[in-house]
Amino acid sequence: MVSGTKIAGNSIATSKYTGNFNMKRMVLTSVLTAALVAVTAGIAMAVPTNEPPPPGAILDLNGQVIPTSTPQLYTTSFIATLTDTAITFAFRDDPAYIYFSDPSLIDTTTPTSNLFANPTFTAGTYTSNGNSKTPIDWVFQNPYGSLLVGLNAGGCGQSGGSCWTDGSFQAYDELSQTVATTIGHSYNLSFYVQGNSGNPLNFSQLSTNGLPGSVGNAVDVLAYAQGGVQPTNVPEPSSLAVLGAGLILLGAAARKRRERA
């Protein structure tokens, strides 16, 4: 079991995820350092601040209890309006990580097997939109410019395969796959999610505790079925605002290190 109050209740072995937590800390520190250097040089950089998810979801876990001891199955359905439908999942976890695995898409009008390619995330990884840990057959998107993004990780899937481990905070990143669909047919979409933190207790689209960055309390997963999730334009803050946000987030990262110590 992973130790520490921030990630209590997780049933996955510590050794598998120590690297992920260390990477989250190191990437956060390096990105914020780069942002501060850019600000010093007079370059304005947008920093996501408690951004809502993209609109149009067919399933939003907002308000439901976050499962932490075992993966929870979630399902929804939709009627296809396109011959090629982009199934997109959006993720946010300010304080910790989400483990997402075994997505399934079934045509229930003319029953089929799972229409997703590589649903267990075990076929390897490639670089998609700058993320070298994207599972093959899937597309990674970071429309808000989130400072931390998801990655393919081994041994954490509900069926024993890999999972998508996501700790994006203050904004959502996305994983998608475009699937051939028949207009008018009904489709069942399902997937497993497990959170690795006992706090907060419920999924939430936005952070509500008034704390910045990775000490916020927003955790959510959403699913979309459309022609593609359109990025939401994030306005660029002034250089001073970026500088202040960077300093606050660096402080939050330091607090998270002390919590895990």
C-alpha positions in Angstrom: 0.0 0.0 0.0 1.2 3.5 -0.8 2.1 5.3 2.4 1.4 8.9 3.3 -1.8 10.8 4.0 -2.1 12.2 0.5 -2.3 8.9 -1.2 -3.7 6.7 1.5 -6.0 3.9 0.5 -4.3 2.9 -2.8 -3.9 -0.8 -3.2 -1.2 -0.6 -5.9 2.4 -1.3 -4.8 4.6 1.7 -3.9 7.4 0.5 -6.2 5.3 0.8 -9.3 4.5 4.5 -8.8 7.4 6.0 -6.9 8.9 7.0 -10.3 5.7 8.7 -11.3 5.4 10.8 -8.2 9.1 11.8 -8.5 8.6 12.6 -12.1 5.6 14.8 -11.3 7.6 16.7 -8.8 10.6 17.1 -11.2 8.5 18.0 -14.2 6.5 20.6 -12.2 9.7 22.2 -10.9 11.4 22.3 -14.3 8.4 23.7 -16.1 7.8 26.4 -13.5 11.4 27.3 -13.5 11.3 27.7 -17.3 8.2 29.8 -16.9 9.9 32.1 -14.4 12.9 32.4 -16.7 10.6 33.3 -19.6 8.8 35.9 -17.5 12.2 37.5 -16.5 13.0 37.7 -20.2 9.7 39.5 -20.8 7.8 36.6 -22.5 4.2 36.1 -21.3 3.2 32.5 -20.8 -0.3 31.2 -20.1 -0.6 29.2 -16.9 -3.9 27.3 -16.5 -5.9 28.4 -13.4 -8.8 26.1 -12.3 -10.0 25.6 -15.9 -13.4 23.9 -16.4 -13.5 20.9 -18.7 -14.4 21.1 -22.4 -18.1 21.2 -23.0 -20.3 18.5 -24.5 -19.4 15.4 -22.3 -21.7 12.3 -22.5 -20.4 11.2 -19.1 -19.1 13.3 -16.3 -18.1 11.7 -12.9 -18.5 15.0 -11.2 -20.1 14.6 -7.7 -19.7 10.8 -7.5 -17.5 9.1 -4.9 -13.9 8.5 -6.0 -13.0 4.8 -5.8 -9.6 4.2 -4.1 -9.5 0.6 -3.0 -10.4 -1.1 -6.4 -11.1 0.1 -9.9 -14.7 1.1 -10.6 -16.5 0.4 -13.8 -18.4 3.3 -15.4 -20.7 3.1 -18.4 -22.7 5.3 -20.7 -24.3 5.1 -24.1 -24.9 7.3 -27.2 -26.3 7.2 -30.7 -23.8 7.8 -33.4 -24.3 10.9 -35.6 -21.0 10.5 -37.5 -19.3 7.8 -39.6 -16.1 8.5 -37.6 -16.5 9.3 -34.0 -13.8 10.6 -31.7 -14.1 9.1 -28.3 -12.2 11.3 -26.0 -11.5 11.1 -22.2 -10.6 14.2 -20.3 -8.7 13.9 -17.0 -7.8 16.1 -14.0 -6.4 15.3 -10.6 -5.0 18.2 -8.7 -3.7 16.4 -5.5 -2.7 13.0 -6.8 -3.3 10.5 -9.8 -6.1 8.8 -11.6 -5.6 5.2 -13.0 -7.8 4.8 -16.1 -7.9 1.4 -17.9 -9.7 -1.1 -20.1 -12.0 1.3 -22.1 -14.5 -0.5 -24.2 -16.8 0.6 -27.1 -19.5 -1.8 -28.3 -22.1 -1.4 -31.0 -25.3 -2.6 -29.4 -27.4 -2.3 -32.5 -25.4 -4.8 -34.3 -23.4 -6.4 -31.5 -19.6 -6.3 -32.0 -16.5 -6.9 -30.0 -14.6 -4.0 -28.5 -14.1 -1.4 -31.2 -11.1 0.3 -29.5 -7.6 -0.7 -30.7 -5.2 -1.3 -27.9 -7.7 -1.0 -25.1 -5.3 -2.5 -22.6 -2.5 0.0 -23.4 0.0 -2.8 -23.8 1.1 -2.3 -27.4 3.8 0.2 -26.6 4.0 3.9 -26.7 4.8 6.7 -29.2 5.0 10.5 -29.2 1.7 12.3 -29.7 1.5 16.1 -29.5 4.7 16.1 -27.5 3.9 13.3 -25.1 6.3 10.3 -25.7 4.3 8.1 -23.3 1.1 8.0 -25.3 -0.2 4.4 -25.9 -0.1 3.3 -29.5 -3.5 3.8 -31.4 -4.4 6.7 -29.1 -4.0 10.4 -29.4 -2.9 12.7 -26.6 -4.1 16.3 -26.4 -3.3 19.1 -24.0 -5.6 21.9 -25.1 -5.1 24.0 -21.9 -1.4 23.7 -21.7 -1.5 21.8 -18.4 1.8 21.7 -16.5 1.6 17.9 -15.8 0.1 15.4 -18.2 -0.8 11.7 -18.3 1.3 8.8 -19.3 1.1 5.0 -20.1 2.1 2.9 -17.1 2.4 -0.9 -16.8 0.7 -3.3 -14.4 -2.1 -1.1 -13.3 -5.0 -2.0 -15.6 -8.1 -3.6 -14.2 -7.6 -6.7 -16.4 -3.9 -6.9 -15.6 -2.6 -4.8 -18.5 -1.4 -1.2 -18.4 -3.3 1.9 -17.5 -3.3 5.6 -18.3 -1.9 7.4 -15.2 -3.0 11.0 -15.1 -2.2 13.8 -12.6 -3.0 16.9 -14.7 -3.9 19.8 -12.4 -5.6 23.2 -12.8 -6.8 22.0 -16.2 -7.6 18.9 -18.2 -5.6 16.8 -20.6 -7.1 14.3 -23.0 -6.7 10.8 -24.5 -8.7 10.0 -27.6 -9.3 7.5 -30.4 -11.3 7.9 -33.5 -13.5 4.9 -34.3 -15.6 4.0 -37.4 -19.3 4.2 -36.4 -22.7 3.7 -38.1 -25.0 6.7 -38.0 -28.1 5.8 -36.0 -26.5 2.9 -34.2 -26.4 2.8 -30.4 -23.0 2.3 -28.7 -22.1 1.4 -25.1 -19.0 3.0 -23.7 -17.3 1.7 -20.6 -14.0 2.1 -18.7 -12.5 1.6 -15.3 -11.2 4.3 -13.0 -9.4 4.3 -9.6 -8.1 7.2 -7.7 -5.0 6.9 -5.5 -5.9 9.5 -2.9 -8.4 9.4 0.0 -8.8 13.1 -0.1 -11.0 14.5 -1.7 -13.8 12.0 -1.4 -15.8 13.0 -4.5 -15.1 13.8 -8.1 -15.2 17.6 -8.8 -14.8 19.5 -12.1 -13.2 22.5 -10.3 -11.1 23.0 -7.3 -13.2 24.4 -4.5 -10.8 24.6 -1.5 -9.2 27.9 -2.6 -5.7 26.3 -2.9 -3.5 26.6 -6.0 -2.0 24.1 -8.3 -1.4 20.6 -7.0 -2.9 21.2 -3.6 -6.3 21.9 -5.1 -9.1 19.4 -4.6 -10.4 18.9 -8.2 -10.5 15.3 -9.5 -12.6 14.4 -12.5 -12.9 12.1 -15.6 -15.2 12.9 -18.5 -16.1 11.1 -21.8 -17.0 12.6 -25.2 -18.3 11.2 -28.4 -18.1 13.7 -31.2 -16.0 14.9 -34.2 -13.2 15.9 -31.8 -13.0 17.9 -28.6 -12.3 21.5 -29.4 -9.6 23.2 -27.3 -10.9 26.0 -25.1 -8.9 29.2 -25.6 -7.0 30.1 -22.4 -6.3 33.9 -22.2 -2.7 34.8 -21.5 -2.2 36.4 -18.1 0.3 39.3 -17.6 3.9 38.5 -16.9 3.4 39.5 -13.2 0.5 37.2 -12.9 2.5 34.3 -14.3 5.4 35.1 -12.0 3.1 35.1 -9.0 1.4 31.8 -10.1 4.8 30.2 -10.6 6.0 31.1 -7.2 2.8 29.8 -5.6 2.9 26.5 -7.5 6.6 26.0 -6.6 5.6 26.5 -3.0 2.8 23.9 -3.4 5.3 21.5 -4.9 7.5 21.9 -1.9 4.6 21.2 0.5 3.8 18.0 -1.5 7.4 16.8 -1.1 7.1 17.3 2.7 3.8 15.4 2.8 5.4 12.4 1.0 8.5 12.5 3.2 
